[in-house]
């Protein structure tokens, strides 16, 4: 597939995943609140954060939250953090569909307002990350 067609399809996929799902974030003068859900079945008591260093863990200094019984979370960010390209990740907790511990890591791109973290957003995020890596290798190779 030609790169421009591939990029267009990826963009359309991301738009389709997020269309109709935005419940909106809120802001005050110095902070922004990102809200969303983490689900593969609702993830209850899962850890959610903005993963600045892309190590798939919520480290000290990274805004984080725990999900509620319906997988809802909110992250309070500064203006700089809201504009970050870091992914939002979710892990641990309980899968409400099975009642079993969730042992995966879900990801979604940070759009700065409302992020729903699902297996589909994880696939899209990984595709985008691979595409960016490929482009970087082409520029330096």
C-alpha positions as CSV (number, residue, x, y, z in Angstrom):
1,X,0.0,0.0,0.0
2,X,1.3,3.5,-0.9
3,X,2.4,5.5,2.2
4,X,-0.2,8.3,1.5
5,X,-3.1,5.8,1.2
6,X,-1.8,4.0,4.4
7,X,-1.7,7.3,6.3
8,X,-5.2,8.3,5.1
9,X,-6.6,4.9,6.2
10,X,-4.9,5.2,9.5
11,X,-6.3,8.7,10.0
12,X,-9.8,7.5,9.1
13,X,-9.5,4.6,11.5
14,X,-8.5,6.9,14.4
15,X,-11.4,9.3,13.5
16,X,-13.9,6.4,13.4
17,X,-12.7,5.0,16.8
18,X,-13.1,8.4,18.5
19,X,-16.2,9.8,16.7
20,X,-19.1,9.9,19.0
21,X,-17.0,8.9,22.0
22,X,-16.0,12.3,23.2
23,X,-17.6,13.3,26.5
24,X,-15.3,16.2,26.8
25,X,-12.6,17.4,29.1
26,X,-12.8,20.5,31.3
27,X,-10.4,23.2,32.1
28,X,-9.6,26.0,34.6
29,X,-7.1,28.7,34.1
30,X,-4.1,26.5,34.9
31,X,-5.2,22.8,34.7
32,X,-7.2,20.6,32.3
33,X,-9.1,17.5,33.2
34,X,-9.1,14.6,30.7
35,X,-11.9,12.1,31.2
36,X,-12.6,8.8,29.6
37,X,-13.0,5.0,30.2
38,X,-10.7,2.1,30.1
39,X,-12.4,-1.0,28.8
40,X,-11.9,-4.6,27.7
41,X,-14.9,-5.2,29.7
42,X,-14.8,-2.2,32.1
43,X,-11.5,-2.1,33.9
44,X,-12.2,-1.5,37.5
45,X,-9.5,0.0,39.8
46,X,-7.0,0.0,36.9
47,X,-4.1,2.4,36.9
48,X,-4.3,5.1,34.2
49,X,-1.6,7.7,33.4
50,X,0.0,9.9,30.8
51,X,3.1,7.9,30.0
52,X,5.7,10.6,29.3
53,X,8.7,8.3,29.1
54,X,6.9,5.5,27.1
55,X,7.9,2.7,29.5
56,X,4.3,1.4,29.8
57,X,4.3,2.2,33.6
58,X,2.9,5.0,35.6
59,X,6.0,6.6,37.2
60,X,6.4,9.3,39.8
61,X,5.5,12.7,38.3
62,X,3.2,11.3,35.6
63,X,-0.4,12.3,36.1
64,X,-2.4,9.2,37.1
65,X,-5.7,8.0,38.4
66,X,-7.6,4.8,39.3
67,X,-10.7,3.8,37.3
68,X,-14.1,3.4,39.0
69,X,-16.5,0.5,38.8
70,X,-17.5,1.5,35.2
71,X,-13.9,2.1,34.0
72,X,-14.2,5.9,34.2
73,X,-11.1,7.9,35.1
74,X,-10.0,11.5,35.1
75,X,-6.5,13.0,34.9
76,X,-5.7,16.6,35.9
77,X,-3.1,18.0,33.7
78,X,-1.2,21.3,33.2
79,X,-1.5,23.0,29.9
80,X,1.9,21.6,28.8
81,X,0.9,18.1,29.8
82,X,-2.4,18.4,27.9
83,X,-0.4,19.2,24.7
84,X,1.9,16.3,25.3
85,X,2.2,13.6,22.6
86,X,2.6,11.0,25.3
87,X,0.1,8.1,25.2
88,X,-2.4,7.4,27.9
89,X,-2.0,3.9,29.3
90,X,-4.2,1.7,31.5
91,X,-3.1,-1.5,33.3
92,X,-3.9,-3.7,36.3
93,X,-7.3,-3.7,37.8
94,X,-10.2,-6.1,37.3
95,X,-11.9,-6.9,34.0
96,X,-15.6,-6.5,34.9
97,X,-16.6,-9.1,32.2
98,X,-14.6,-11.9,33.7
99,X,-14.1,-10.8,37.3
100,X,-10.4,-11.7,36.7
101,X,-7.3,-9.5,37.1
102,X,-6.5,-7.7,33.9
103,X,-2.9,-8.4,33.0
104,X,-2.5,-6.4,29.8
105,X,-1.6,-2.8,29.0
106,X,-4.0,-0.7,27.0
107,X,-3.0,2.5,25.2
108,X,-4.6,5.5,23.5
109,X,-3.2,8.7,21.9
110,X,-3.6,11.8,24.0
111,X,-6.0,14.1,22.2
112,X,-6.1,16.5,25.1
113,X,-9.8,16.1,26.1
114,X,-11.5,12.7,26.4
115,X,-9.8,9.5,25.8
116,X,-11.4,6.1,25.7
117,X,-8.7,3.4,26.1
118,X,-9.6,0.1,24.5
119,X,-8.0,-2.8,22.6
120,X,-8.8,-0.9,19.3
121,X,-7.0,2.3,20.5
122,X,-4.1,0.1,21.6
123,X,-3.8,-1.3,18.1
124,X,-4.1,2.1,16.4
125,X,-1.5,3.6,18.8
126,X,1.0,0.8,18.1
127,X,0.4,1.2,14.3
128,X,1.1,4.9,14.6
129,X,4.2,4.3,16.8
130,X,5.5,1.8,14.2
131,X,4.8,4.2,11.4
132,X,6.7,7.0,13.1
133,X,9.6,4.7,13.9
134,X,9.7,3.7,10.2
135,X,9.7,7.3,9.1
136,X,12.5,8.1,11.5
137,X,14.6,5.2,10.3
138,X,14.1,6.3,6.7
139,X,15.2,9.9,7.5
140,X,18.3,8.7,9.3
141,X,19.1,5.6,7.3
